[in-house]
Amino acid sequence: MSKDEKNRAACEAYEARLEDYLSGVDESADLLTHLERCVDCRAAVDSARLASEMLREGMEPTAMPHPAFFTRVLAQIRAEEFAKGGASDLWGALEVLARRLALTAALALILLGVYAGAVSVPQDQANNTPTEANAKYPSLVGQTVSSDEVLQAFADINHGR
């Protein structure tokens, strides 16, 4: 057996006892002597101590961060989203579409108003000339008429052609 193999075998025998050494339970002379001679076991013990300290520190409660921290984080997130152009492109497109729709609606209303003004009948002609319907169907204003009389009047008009 070579010297390295003997050292590895000895280290394996002490590995199980290293946890007890770190917790303060096992401080036997042979373990302390091995740790003084073996660089690998000393490095393992130092790593385990450091890990244990970090674990204890991580479990301690911490104070809440300053309220400005949240503001800075959210501002940074918004800045990165704006830089990517994700949401800003959508809102920009919607703004352009809304402007075009408003312009189209205004133009349609103007054209409708111009058309209504051009097609309307002058006021004096609308009130003075009787229409064909008034000539064909005389009005019965002020008279009480039953439904039978109305039907009879329609029948007389249609037969009179």
matplotlib code that plots the C-alpha trace (Angstrom):
import matplotlib.pyplot as plt

x = [0.0, 1.4, 1.6, -1.3, -3.6, -2.8, -3.6, -6.9, -7.8, -7.0, -9.0, -12.0, -11.8, -11.8, -14.5, -17.3, -15.8, -15.3, -19.0, -18.7, -15.4, -17.2, -20.1, -17.6, -18.5, -15.3, -12.0, -9.9, -6.1, -5.8, -8.3, -6.5, -3.2, -4.6, -6.0, -2.6, -0.9, -3.6, -4.1, -7.2, -9.1, -8.2, -9.6, -12.7, -13.2, -12.6, -15.2, -17.7, -17.2, -17.7, -20.8, -22.2, -21.6, -23.2, -26.2, -26.6, -26.4, -28.9, -31.4, -31.3, -34.2, -33.2, -34.7, -37.1, -35.4, -36.0, -39.2, -37.1, -35.7, -39.0, -39.4, -36.0, -36.6, -40.0, -38.5, -35.7, -38.2, -40.3, -37.1, -36.1, -39.6, -39.6, -36.1, -37.4, -40.3, -42.9, -45.8, -44.8, -45.3, -48.8, -49.9, -48.3, -50.2, -53.5, -53.0, -52.4, -55.6, -57.6, -56.5, -57.4, -60.8, -61.5, -60.5, -62.7, -65.7, -65.3, -65.1, -68.1, -70.2, -69.1, -70.1, -73.4, -74.2, -73.3, -75.5, -78.4, -78.2, -78.1, -80.9, -83.4, -86.5, -86.9, -89.2, -91.9, -92.4, -92.6, -95.5, -97.6, -97.9, -100.0, -98.3, -99.8, -100.7, -102.7, -104.6, -105.4, -106.3, -108.1, -107.5, -110.3, -109.2, -111.7, -114.1, -114.7, -114.2, -114.6, -112.3, -115.1, -115.5, -111.8, -111.8, -114.9, -113.1, -110.0, -112.3, -114.1, -110.8, -109.3, -112.5, -112.8, -109.7]
y = [0.0, 3.4, 6.4, 8.2, 5.2, 5.0, 8.7, 8.3, 5.3, 7.3, 10.3, 8.1, 6.9, 10.4, 11.8, 10.5, 12.1, 15.6, 16.6, 15.7, 17.7, 20.8, 20.5, 20.2, 16.6, 14.9, 16.5, 13.4, 13.7, 11.4, 13.5, 16.7, 15.1, 14.0, 17.5, 19.0, 16.7, 16.3, 19.4, 17.9, 17.3, 20.8, 22.3, 20.2, 21.4, 25.0, 24.7, 23.1, 25.9, 28.5, 26.8, 26.5, 30.2, 31.2, 29.0, 30.6, 34.1, 33.2, 32.1, 35.3, 37.7, 40.7, 44.2, 45.3, 47.3, 51.0, 51.9, 53.6, 50.1, 48.9, 52.1, 51.8, 48.1, 48.8, 51.8, 49.6, 46.9, 49.6, 51.0, 47.5, 46.8, 50.2, 49.4, 46.1, 47.9, 45.4, 47.4, 50.8, 49.4, 48.2, 51.5, 53.5, 51.5, 51.9, 55.7, 55.9, 53.8, 56.0, 59.2, 57.7, 56.6, 60.0, 61.7, 59.4, 59.9, 63.7, 63.6, 61.4, 63.8, 66.7, 64.9, 63.9, 67.4, 68.7, 66.1, 66.7, 70.5, 69.9, 67.4, 69.1, 70.7, 74.4, 75.3, 77.2, 74.2, 71.7, 73.4, 74.8, 71.9, 68.9, 65.6, 62.7, 60.9, 63.8, 64.0, 60.3, 59.8, 62.7, 63.3, 62.8, 65.2, 65.7, 62.9, 59.8, 56.9, 53.1, 50.6, 49.4, 52.9, 53.1, 49.7, 50.8, 54.1, 52.1, 49.7, 52.6, 54.3, 51.2, 50.3, 53.9, 53.6]
z = [0.0, -1.0, 1.3, -0.5, -0.1, 3.6, 4.0, 2.1, 4.3, 7.4, 6.2, 5.5, 9.0, 10.4, 8.0, 10.1, 13.2, 11.7, 12.2, 15.9, 16.1, 14.6, 17.0, 20.0, 20.9, 19.7, 20.6, 21.0, 20.7, 17.7, 15.7, 16.6, 15.6, 12.3, 11.6, 12.3, 9.7, 7.0, 4.8, 3.1, 6.3, 7.6, 4.4, 4.8, 8.4, 7.4, 4.6, 6.9, 9.5, 6.8, 5.5, 9.1, 9.7, 6.5, 7.2, 10.6, 9.2, 6.5, 9.1, 11.1, 10.3, 8.3, 8.4, 5.7, 2.9, 2.6, 0.7, -2.0, -2.8, -4.2, -6.2, -7.7, -8.6, -10.3, -12.1, -13.4, -14.5, -16.4, -18.0, -19.2, -20.6, -22.4, -23.8, -25.1, -26.7, -25.8, -24.3, -25.9, -29.4, -28.6, -27.0, -29.8, -32.4, -30.5, -30.3, -34.1, -34.7, -32.3, -34.1, -37.5, -36.3, -34.8, -38.0, -40.1, -37.9, -38.0, -41.8, -42.1, -39.9, -42.0, -45.3, -43.8, -42.8, -46.2, -47.8, -45.5, -46.3, -50.1, -50.2, -47.8, -49.2, -48.8, -45.9, -48.0, -50.4, -47.6, -45.8, -48.8, -51.3, -50.5, -51.1, -53.1, -50.0, -48.6, -51.9, -52.0, -48.3, -46.8, -43.2, -40.7, -38.1, -35.3, -36.4, -34.4, -36.8, -36.1, -37.6, -39.9, -41.4, -42.1, -43.9, -45.9, -46.9, -48.1, -50.1, -51.8, -52.7, -54.2, -56.2, -57.5, -59.7]

ax = plt.figure().add_subplot(projection="3d")
ax.plot(x, y, z, "-o")
ax.set_aspect("equal")
plt.show()
